[in-house]
């Protein structure tokens, strides 16, 4: 059994494997908890597990924020209607796995319509992606599509184009890959754990304005770019060096607040927090298009 509840989503930069470095720095007594960049929720689930076991005390509210409204919507449906959500995802999974396992030898998305969407599993993926991009992002259907696309898209990435359309390509072209997609017991366990969590679709600047003395914050922003061509964001507007500088200055101005931040081991970050505690840690870059098994140094910053 895992020491902490495993997330139900795959996510770029997920912190499951780094919790052993992060958890020892968590305060034992917290007023309100704020997770500013929710992502896959590894840290949130660790906090909730520690609270449930009585290893930390959270006297106030547990808040989880993200600018990705589809992600927030998905967590809310897991919390509120887990069985209906599982039923919907299992329907997509059954349709997907019923299609003969063959692949397309082409670049880019195929032309998909209601008459040919079951031609290949790849066709089916793009059919669901189109439905997701057209649907109301605050519905259960959006959450169902979100989970399916997360488990069948390229390495679980989430990325939007400048118009806000999800544009990750199909990710299961290797015939040996059989996706789990959904685990009922896992979803029910997470649903039980997050019942008291307040999920909020909000940017980091407004989020940090909500913080009060005695609160604890964990920040896992899109990492500061290592080069001019680095991937810097998952939503249409990206997350550039200017936004990092705004984030860093707001964090440093917080008073009587404990915080921990994860980020890349680059000059921008190290110069900004040279007066703070900073640990270098080795992280596996699970979603690296050229070398999926690569590792890199990251930093854990805390006050």
HELIX and SHEET records of a PDB file:
HELIX    1   1 UNK A   16  UNK A   18  5                                   3    
HELIX    2   2 UNK A   19  UNK A   22  1                                   4    
HELIX    3   3 UNK A   23  UNK A   25  5                                   3    
HELIX    4   4 UNK A   42  UNK A   52  1                                  11    
HELIX    5   5 UNK A   69  UNK A   80  1                                  12    
HELIX    6   6 UNK A   82  UNK A   98  1                                  17    
HELIX    7   7 UNK A  121  UNK A  134  1                                  14    
HELIX    8   8 UNK A  140  UNK A  152  1                                  13    
HELIX    9   9 UNK A  154  UNK A  156  5                                   3    
HELIX   10  10 UNK A  184  UNK A  193  1                                  10    
HELIX   11  11 UNK A  204  UNK A  208  1                                   5    
HELIX   12  12 UNK A  241  UNK A  252  1                                  12    
HELIX   13  13 UNK A  267  UNK A  272  1                                   6    
SHEET    1   A 2 UNK A  29  UNK A  30  0                                        
SHEET    2   A 2 UNK A  57  UNK A  58  1                                        
SHEET    1   B 7 UNK A 197  UNK A 201  0                                        
SHEET    2   B 7 UNK A  62  UNK A  66  1                                        
SHEET    3   B 7 UNK A  33  UNK A  35  1                                        
SHEET    4   B 7 UNK A 216  UNK A 219  1                                        
SHEET    5   B 7 UNK A 258  UNK A 264  1                                        
SHEET    6   B 7 UNK A 295  UNK A 302 -1                                        
SHEET    7   B 7 UNK A 277  UNK A 284 -1                                        
END                                                                             
